[in-house]
Amino acid sequence: MEGRQATRPPTEQDPDAPWLARVMHIAFFLLLGASLARFLLRHPWEDRSPWIVALSGALASLYLLGPVVGTRAAPRRIAWLSTVVAVWIVLVVLAPSFAWCAVPLFYTGLRTLPPRAALGLVVLLTAFVVFAQVQLAHGGWDPNLIVAPPAVAAIATGVFVYSDRQAARQRALIHDLIRTRRELAAIERREGTLAERQRLSMEIHDTLAQGLSSQQMLLQAADRTWNSDPTTARRHVRTAESIAERNLAEARRFVQDLAPADLAEGGGLEEALRGLAARESADFRVDGTAVPLPDRTQSALLRIAQGALANIREHAGADSAALTLTYLDDQVVLDIADDGHGFDPAVARDPGLRGHGLRAMRVRAQQLGGTLTVESAPGEGTVLSAAIPLTP
């Protein structure tokens, strides 16, 4: 109890403590007034009566100072409690009728003192209550006079200690819950940051990085054929210029809302894929009945198509490629096929041997609950299939 009261911040006090303190104050003054009235009714004015009245007034005045000196085990609080107990003891010795004022003092001592000191105070108060009860019995023997006061004191002390420990456990539990909630919020923020970084890396890879790579290849080709075949060189330069224009649109779209520029033009996924296929000299076909797709699904499929066609252009050595968008009952499927030299899909799973493209495409599909499959073999071309479930 000593460590608890020494370290408990004021804002963590039990909200019911002020209410209980008021109840105990009212009970104390009721018991004090009843005890004084009993004494005056049963004992005509005698020599000790002025002392009893004066001490009762002093005890009442001291008790009223309780809230002023605070509730913690500070030196002035302990001095105040010691004075109150001392005046009460003198009163009990002079007039045993004041014994039951000890009940509120039990509460005050338990709230103020360290555990051992509080227990000692309870024992002291109980002893004087027993003394007072014996005095009031006028020599008659009654076991309750000896047993009842310690029993009441034990019950009061036990209830208080149990309630106080329960309140401490609840406060600790609330603190743990608050700390856990803050930790979870921090983890979610970190995970959100990592997910956003991954998404941005895929966006940059599938657009700006692929476009810059294509421009480099076209400009290198133009440089090699500039003298021998100026017409072809100029065509390479114009194609590089077109790619640069698309990359500039993508970069501006990043600044705005990171939506694919083709989709932002308002034509929808089919028009975006058709335009992409035309720029890459690939065929495009739609199978099934078209249904509205969420923006995230459209964006993911377009990015997958961009990444796949960029891989075909840079690595496959293909003469032709084809995109097929298929609407099924429960999913939408995008197939990208080429007749290039192919590769071993097992090698593509090794991050040290393949680039970022396939991993990025697979992550995009998985983020929407879909799958990405690759069918290829050396010398036999490649078919890449992205399947995204349709949300109801």
SENU-65149 format. One line per 5 residues: number of its first residue (from 1); their letters; for each residue x, z, y of C-alpha. Coordinates in steps of 0.02 Angstrom, whole numbers. Layout:
BEGIN
NUM	a	X:Z:Y  ...;
REM end
This chain:
BEGIN
1	megrq	0:0:0  144:36:118  219:-138:100  48:-218:112  0:-132:273;
6	atrpp	171:-157:349  170:-345:319  -13:-394:332  -41:-494:493  -187:-441:599;
11	teqdp	-275:-607:569  -276:-573:382  -372:-410:391  -528:-399:286  -672:-460:397;
16	dapwl	-781:-320:327  -655:-184:374  -723:-158:553  -900:-142:484  -845:-15:354;
21	arvmh	-747:81:486  -903:94:593  -1003:158:445  -871:290:410  -868:342:593;
26	iaffl	-1057:363:594  -1050:461:430  -912:574:498  -1009:620:655  -1169:645:556;
31	llgas	-1079:762:435  -991:850:578  -1155:876:673  -1246:932:515  -1108:1054:472;
36	larfl	-1110:1129:647  -1300:1142:645  -1297:1226:473  -1167:1351:532  -1264:1395:690;
41	lrhpw	-1429:1409:594  -1360:1519:457  -1248:1625:564  -1309:1706:725  -1189:1698:869;
46	edrsp	-1032:1792:817  -855:1812:873  -796:1655:782  -939:1547:846  -851:1494:1008;
51	wival	-701:1442:905  -810:1342:786  -897:1251:928  -734:1218:1019  -647:1155:862;
56	sgala	-796:1045:820  -787:969:993  -600:946:978  -618:864:806  -752:747:872;
61	slyll	-643:700:1021  -491:670:911  -591:563:791  -653:456:936  -471:417:976;
66	gpvvg	-446:337:806  -478:155:857  -367:178:1010  -212:223:908  -237:74:791;
71	traap	-260:59:604  -82:34:539  36:167:478  126:180:644  200:349:696;
76	rriaw	63:383:824  -72:341:695  5:462:569  22:596:704  -160:572:752;
81	lstvv	-218:584:571  -112:740:542  -191:823:694  -366:778:636  -334:848:462;
86	avwiv	-255:1007:533  -406:1041:647  -524:1005:501  -429:1127:388  -444:1265:519;
91	lvvla	-629:1228:532  -653:1236:343  -561:1401:335  -671:1472:474  -832:1388:417;
96	psfaw	-838:1311:241  -992:1211:296  -874:1079:369  -798:1037:198  -894:874:168;
101	cavpl	-821:797:325  -677:763:206  -763:607:134  -732:497:289  -559:571:301;
106	fytgl	-524:507:124  -559:331:185  -454:352:342  -305:419:245  -314:282:113;
111	rtlpp	-322:149:250  -178:223:349  -48:302:236  69:235:101  6:259:-78;
116	raalg	95:422:-119  59:501:49  -123:447:38  -138:522:-137  -62:685:-74;
121	lvvll	-187:690:70  -332:661:-50  -272:804:-160  -254:918:-8  -427:877:59;
126	tafvv	-503:898:-113  -422:1069:-133  -498:1130:30  -668:1058:-19  -660:1158:-182;
131	faqvq	-607:1311:-82  -755:1287:36  -879:1265:-106  -819:1423:-190  -837:1516:-25;
136	lahgg	-1013:1451:-1  -1061:1510:-178  -1030:1691:-123  -947:1738:-286  -1070:1650:-403;
141	wdpnl	-990:1544:-540  -1038:1362:-555  -925:1236:-646  -985:1099:-528  -899:1188:-385;
146	ivapp	-732:1153:-470  -768:985:-552  -880:893:-428  -761:880:-278  -614:810:-379;
151	avaai	-734:690:-467  -804:627:-302  -628:610:-231  -570:516:-386  -718:396:-379;
156	atgvf	-696:365:-193  -509:335:-213  -531:222:-365  -664:115:-281  -559:98:-124;
161	vysdr	-399:51:-218  -492:-72:-329  -578:-155:-181  -418:-163:-82  -322:-243:-226;
166	qaarq	-463:-368:-256  -457:-415:-72  -268:-435:-82  -284:-548:-236  -416:-652:-149;
171	ralih	-306:-671:4  -160:-724:-106  -272:-848:-197  -333:-922:-33  -154:-937:27;
176	dlirt	-105:-1025:-135  -253:-1144:-119  -209:-1184:62  -26:-1211:18  -74:-1321:-131;
181	rrela	-192:-1423:-23  -54:-1450:104  69:-1499:-32  -56:-1622:-107  -88:-1696:64;
186	aierr	99:-1717:90  117:-1799:-81  -27:-1916:-44  53:-1964:121  219:-1998:35;
191	egtla	134:-2100:-102  35:-2195:29  195:-2231:123  283:-2292:-34  134:-2399:-83;
196	erqrl	128:-2476:90  314:-2511:85  295:-2595:-84  148:-2696:-21  244:-2751:132;
201	smeih	394:-2798:27  282:-2907:-82  200:-2984:72  369:-3026:148  437:-3093:-17;
206	dtlaq	286:-3203:-51  280:-3275:125  427:-3261:243  565:-3246:113  497:-3388:6;
211	glssq	471:-3496:160  647:-3464:224  718:-3505:54  621:-3668:50  679:-3713:225;
216	qmllq	859:-3680:175  845:-3793:24  761:-3932:124  887:-3924:265  1032:-3926:142;
221	aadrt	955:-4077:58  932:-4161:227  1113:-4127:271  1173:-4208:108  1068:-4365:134;
226	wnsdp	1078:-4379:324  1201:-4525:322  1156:-4608:157  965:-4595:168  907:-4550:344;
231	ttarr	724:-4577:301  729:-4449:161  829:-4329:269  701:-4340:408  561:-4308:282;
236	hvrta	652:-4152:224  670:-4093:404  485:-4124:440  438:-4028:282  552:-3884:334;
241	esiae	471:-3887:506  298:-3876:426  353:-3728:321  427:-3644:474  261:-3667:563;
246	rnlae	168:-3585:418  294:-3442:415  269:-3415:601  81:-3402:573  112:-3278:433;
251	arrfv	227:-3174:542  96:-3167:679  -33:-3118:550  80:-2975:494  78:-2910:671;
256	qdlap	-112:-2919:677  -182:-2861:510  -68:-2925:372  -204:-3040:304  -144:-3209:236;
261	adlae	-148:-3339:372  -240:-3464:261  -381:-3338:231  -385:-3287:413  -433:-3465:459;
266	gggle	-604:-3429:384  -611:-3555:242  -610:-3430:99  -502:-3424:-56  -544:-3597:-122;
271	ealrg	-500:-3683:41  -341:-3580:56  -287:-3626:-120  -332:-3809:-91  -227:-3814:67;
276	laare	-83:-3726:-21  -90:-3848:-166  -90:-3996:-47  65:-3932:42  155:-3905:-123;
281	sadfr	97:-4073:-196  2:-3983:-334  -170:-4017:-408  -313:-3894:-380  -474:-3870:-477;
286	vdgta	-618:-3745:-478  -715:-3704:-637  -874:-3601:-650  -997:-3542:-519  -912:-3469:-367;
291	vplpd	-958:-3291:-318  -908:-3190:-164  -743:-3101:-190  -678:-2947:-100  -547:-2979:32;
296	rtqsa	-416:-2886:-70  -448:-2997:-221  -438:-3157:-118  -278:-3099:-34  -197:-3050:-199;
301	llria	-240:-3214:-286  -177:-3317:-139  -14:-3218:-134  8:-3241:-322  -19:-3428:-302;
306	qgala	107:-3436:-160  236:-3341:-260  208:-3444:-417  222:-3611:-325  378:-3551:-236;
311	nireh	456:-3508:-404  408:-3680:-471  485:-3766:-321  647:-3666:-329  675:-3638:-514;
316	agads	566:-3746:-627  625:-3923:-585  446:-3979:-618  373:-4151:-585  196:-4084:-566;
321	aaltl	100:-3921:-549  -84:-3875:-555  -190:-3730:-495  -355:-3686:-579  -475:-3555:-511;
326	tyldd	-602:-3503:-643  -754:-3394:-613  -810:-3303:-771  -950:-3177:-795  -840:-3024:-774;
331	qvvld	-679:-3087:-695  -597:-3221:-592  -444:-3308:-664  -309:-3406:-574  -198:-3517:-683;
336	iaddg	-39:-3598:-616  41:-3723:-734  195:-3834:-718  292:-3956:-827  463:-3888:-780;
341	hgfdp	604:-3833:-893  524:-3662:-926  610:-3499:-969  607:-3354:-1089  472:-3229:-1032;
346	avard	572:-3088:-1111  713:-3124:-989  590:-3117:-844  553:-2935:-886  735:-2888:-852;
351	pglrg	747:-2846:-666  932:-2880:-671  909:-3060:-727  754:-3117:-632  699:-3102:-452;
356	hglra	566:-3000:-368  427:-3131:-380  352:-3102:-552  359:-2913:-532  270:-2926:-365;
361	mrvra	135:-3037:-439  108:-2920:-585  95:-2769:-468  -34:-2860:-361  -143:-2894:-513;
366	qqlgg	-125:-2717:-581  -172:-2640:-414  -343:-2724:-431  -362:-2677:-615  -311:-2850:-673;
371	tltve	-174:-2926:-779  -40:-3058:-761  18:-3156:-913  158:-3283:-925  170:-3413:-1062;
376	sapge	331:-3512:-1062  476:-3568:-1167  637:-3660:-1124  599:-3846:-1102  409:-3826:-1120;
381	gtvls	347:-3784:-945  258:-3627:-889  79:-3565:-873  49:-3410:-767  -123:-3330:-775;
386	aaipl	-189:-3193:-660  -356:-3114:-711  -445:-2997:-588  -607:-2908:-640  -762:-2938:-535;
391	tp	-829:-2780:-457  -1018:-2756:-480;
REM end
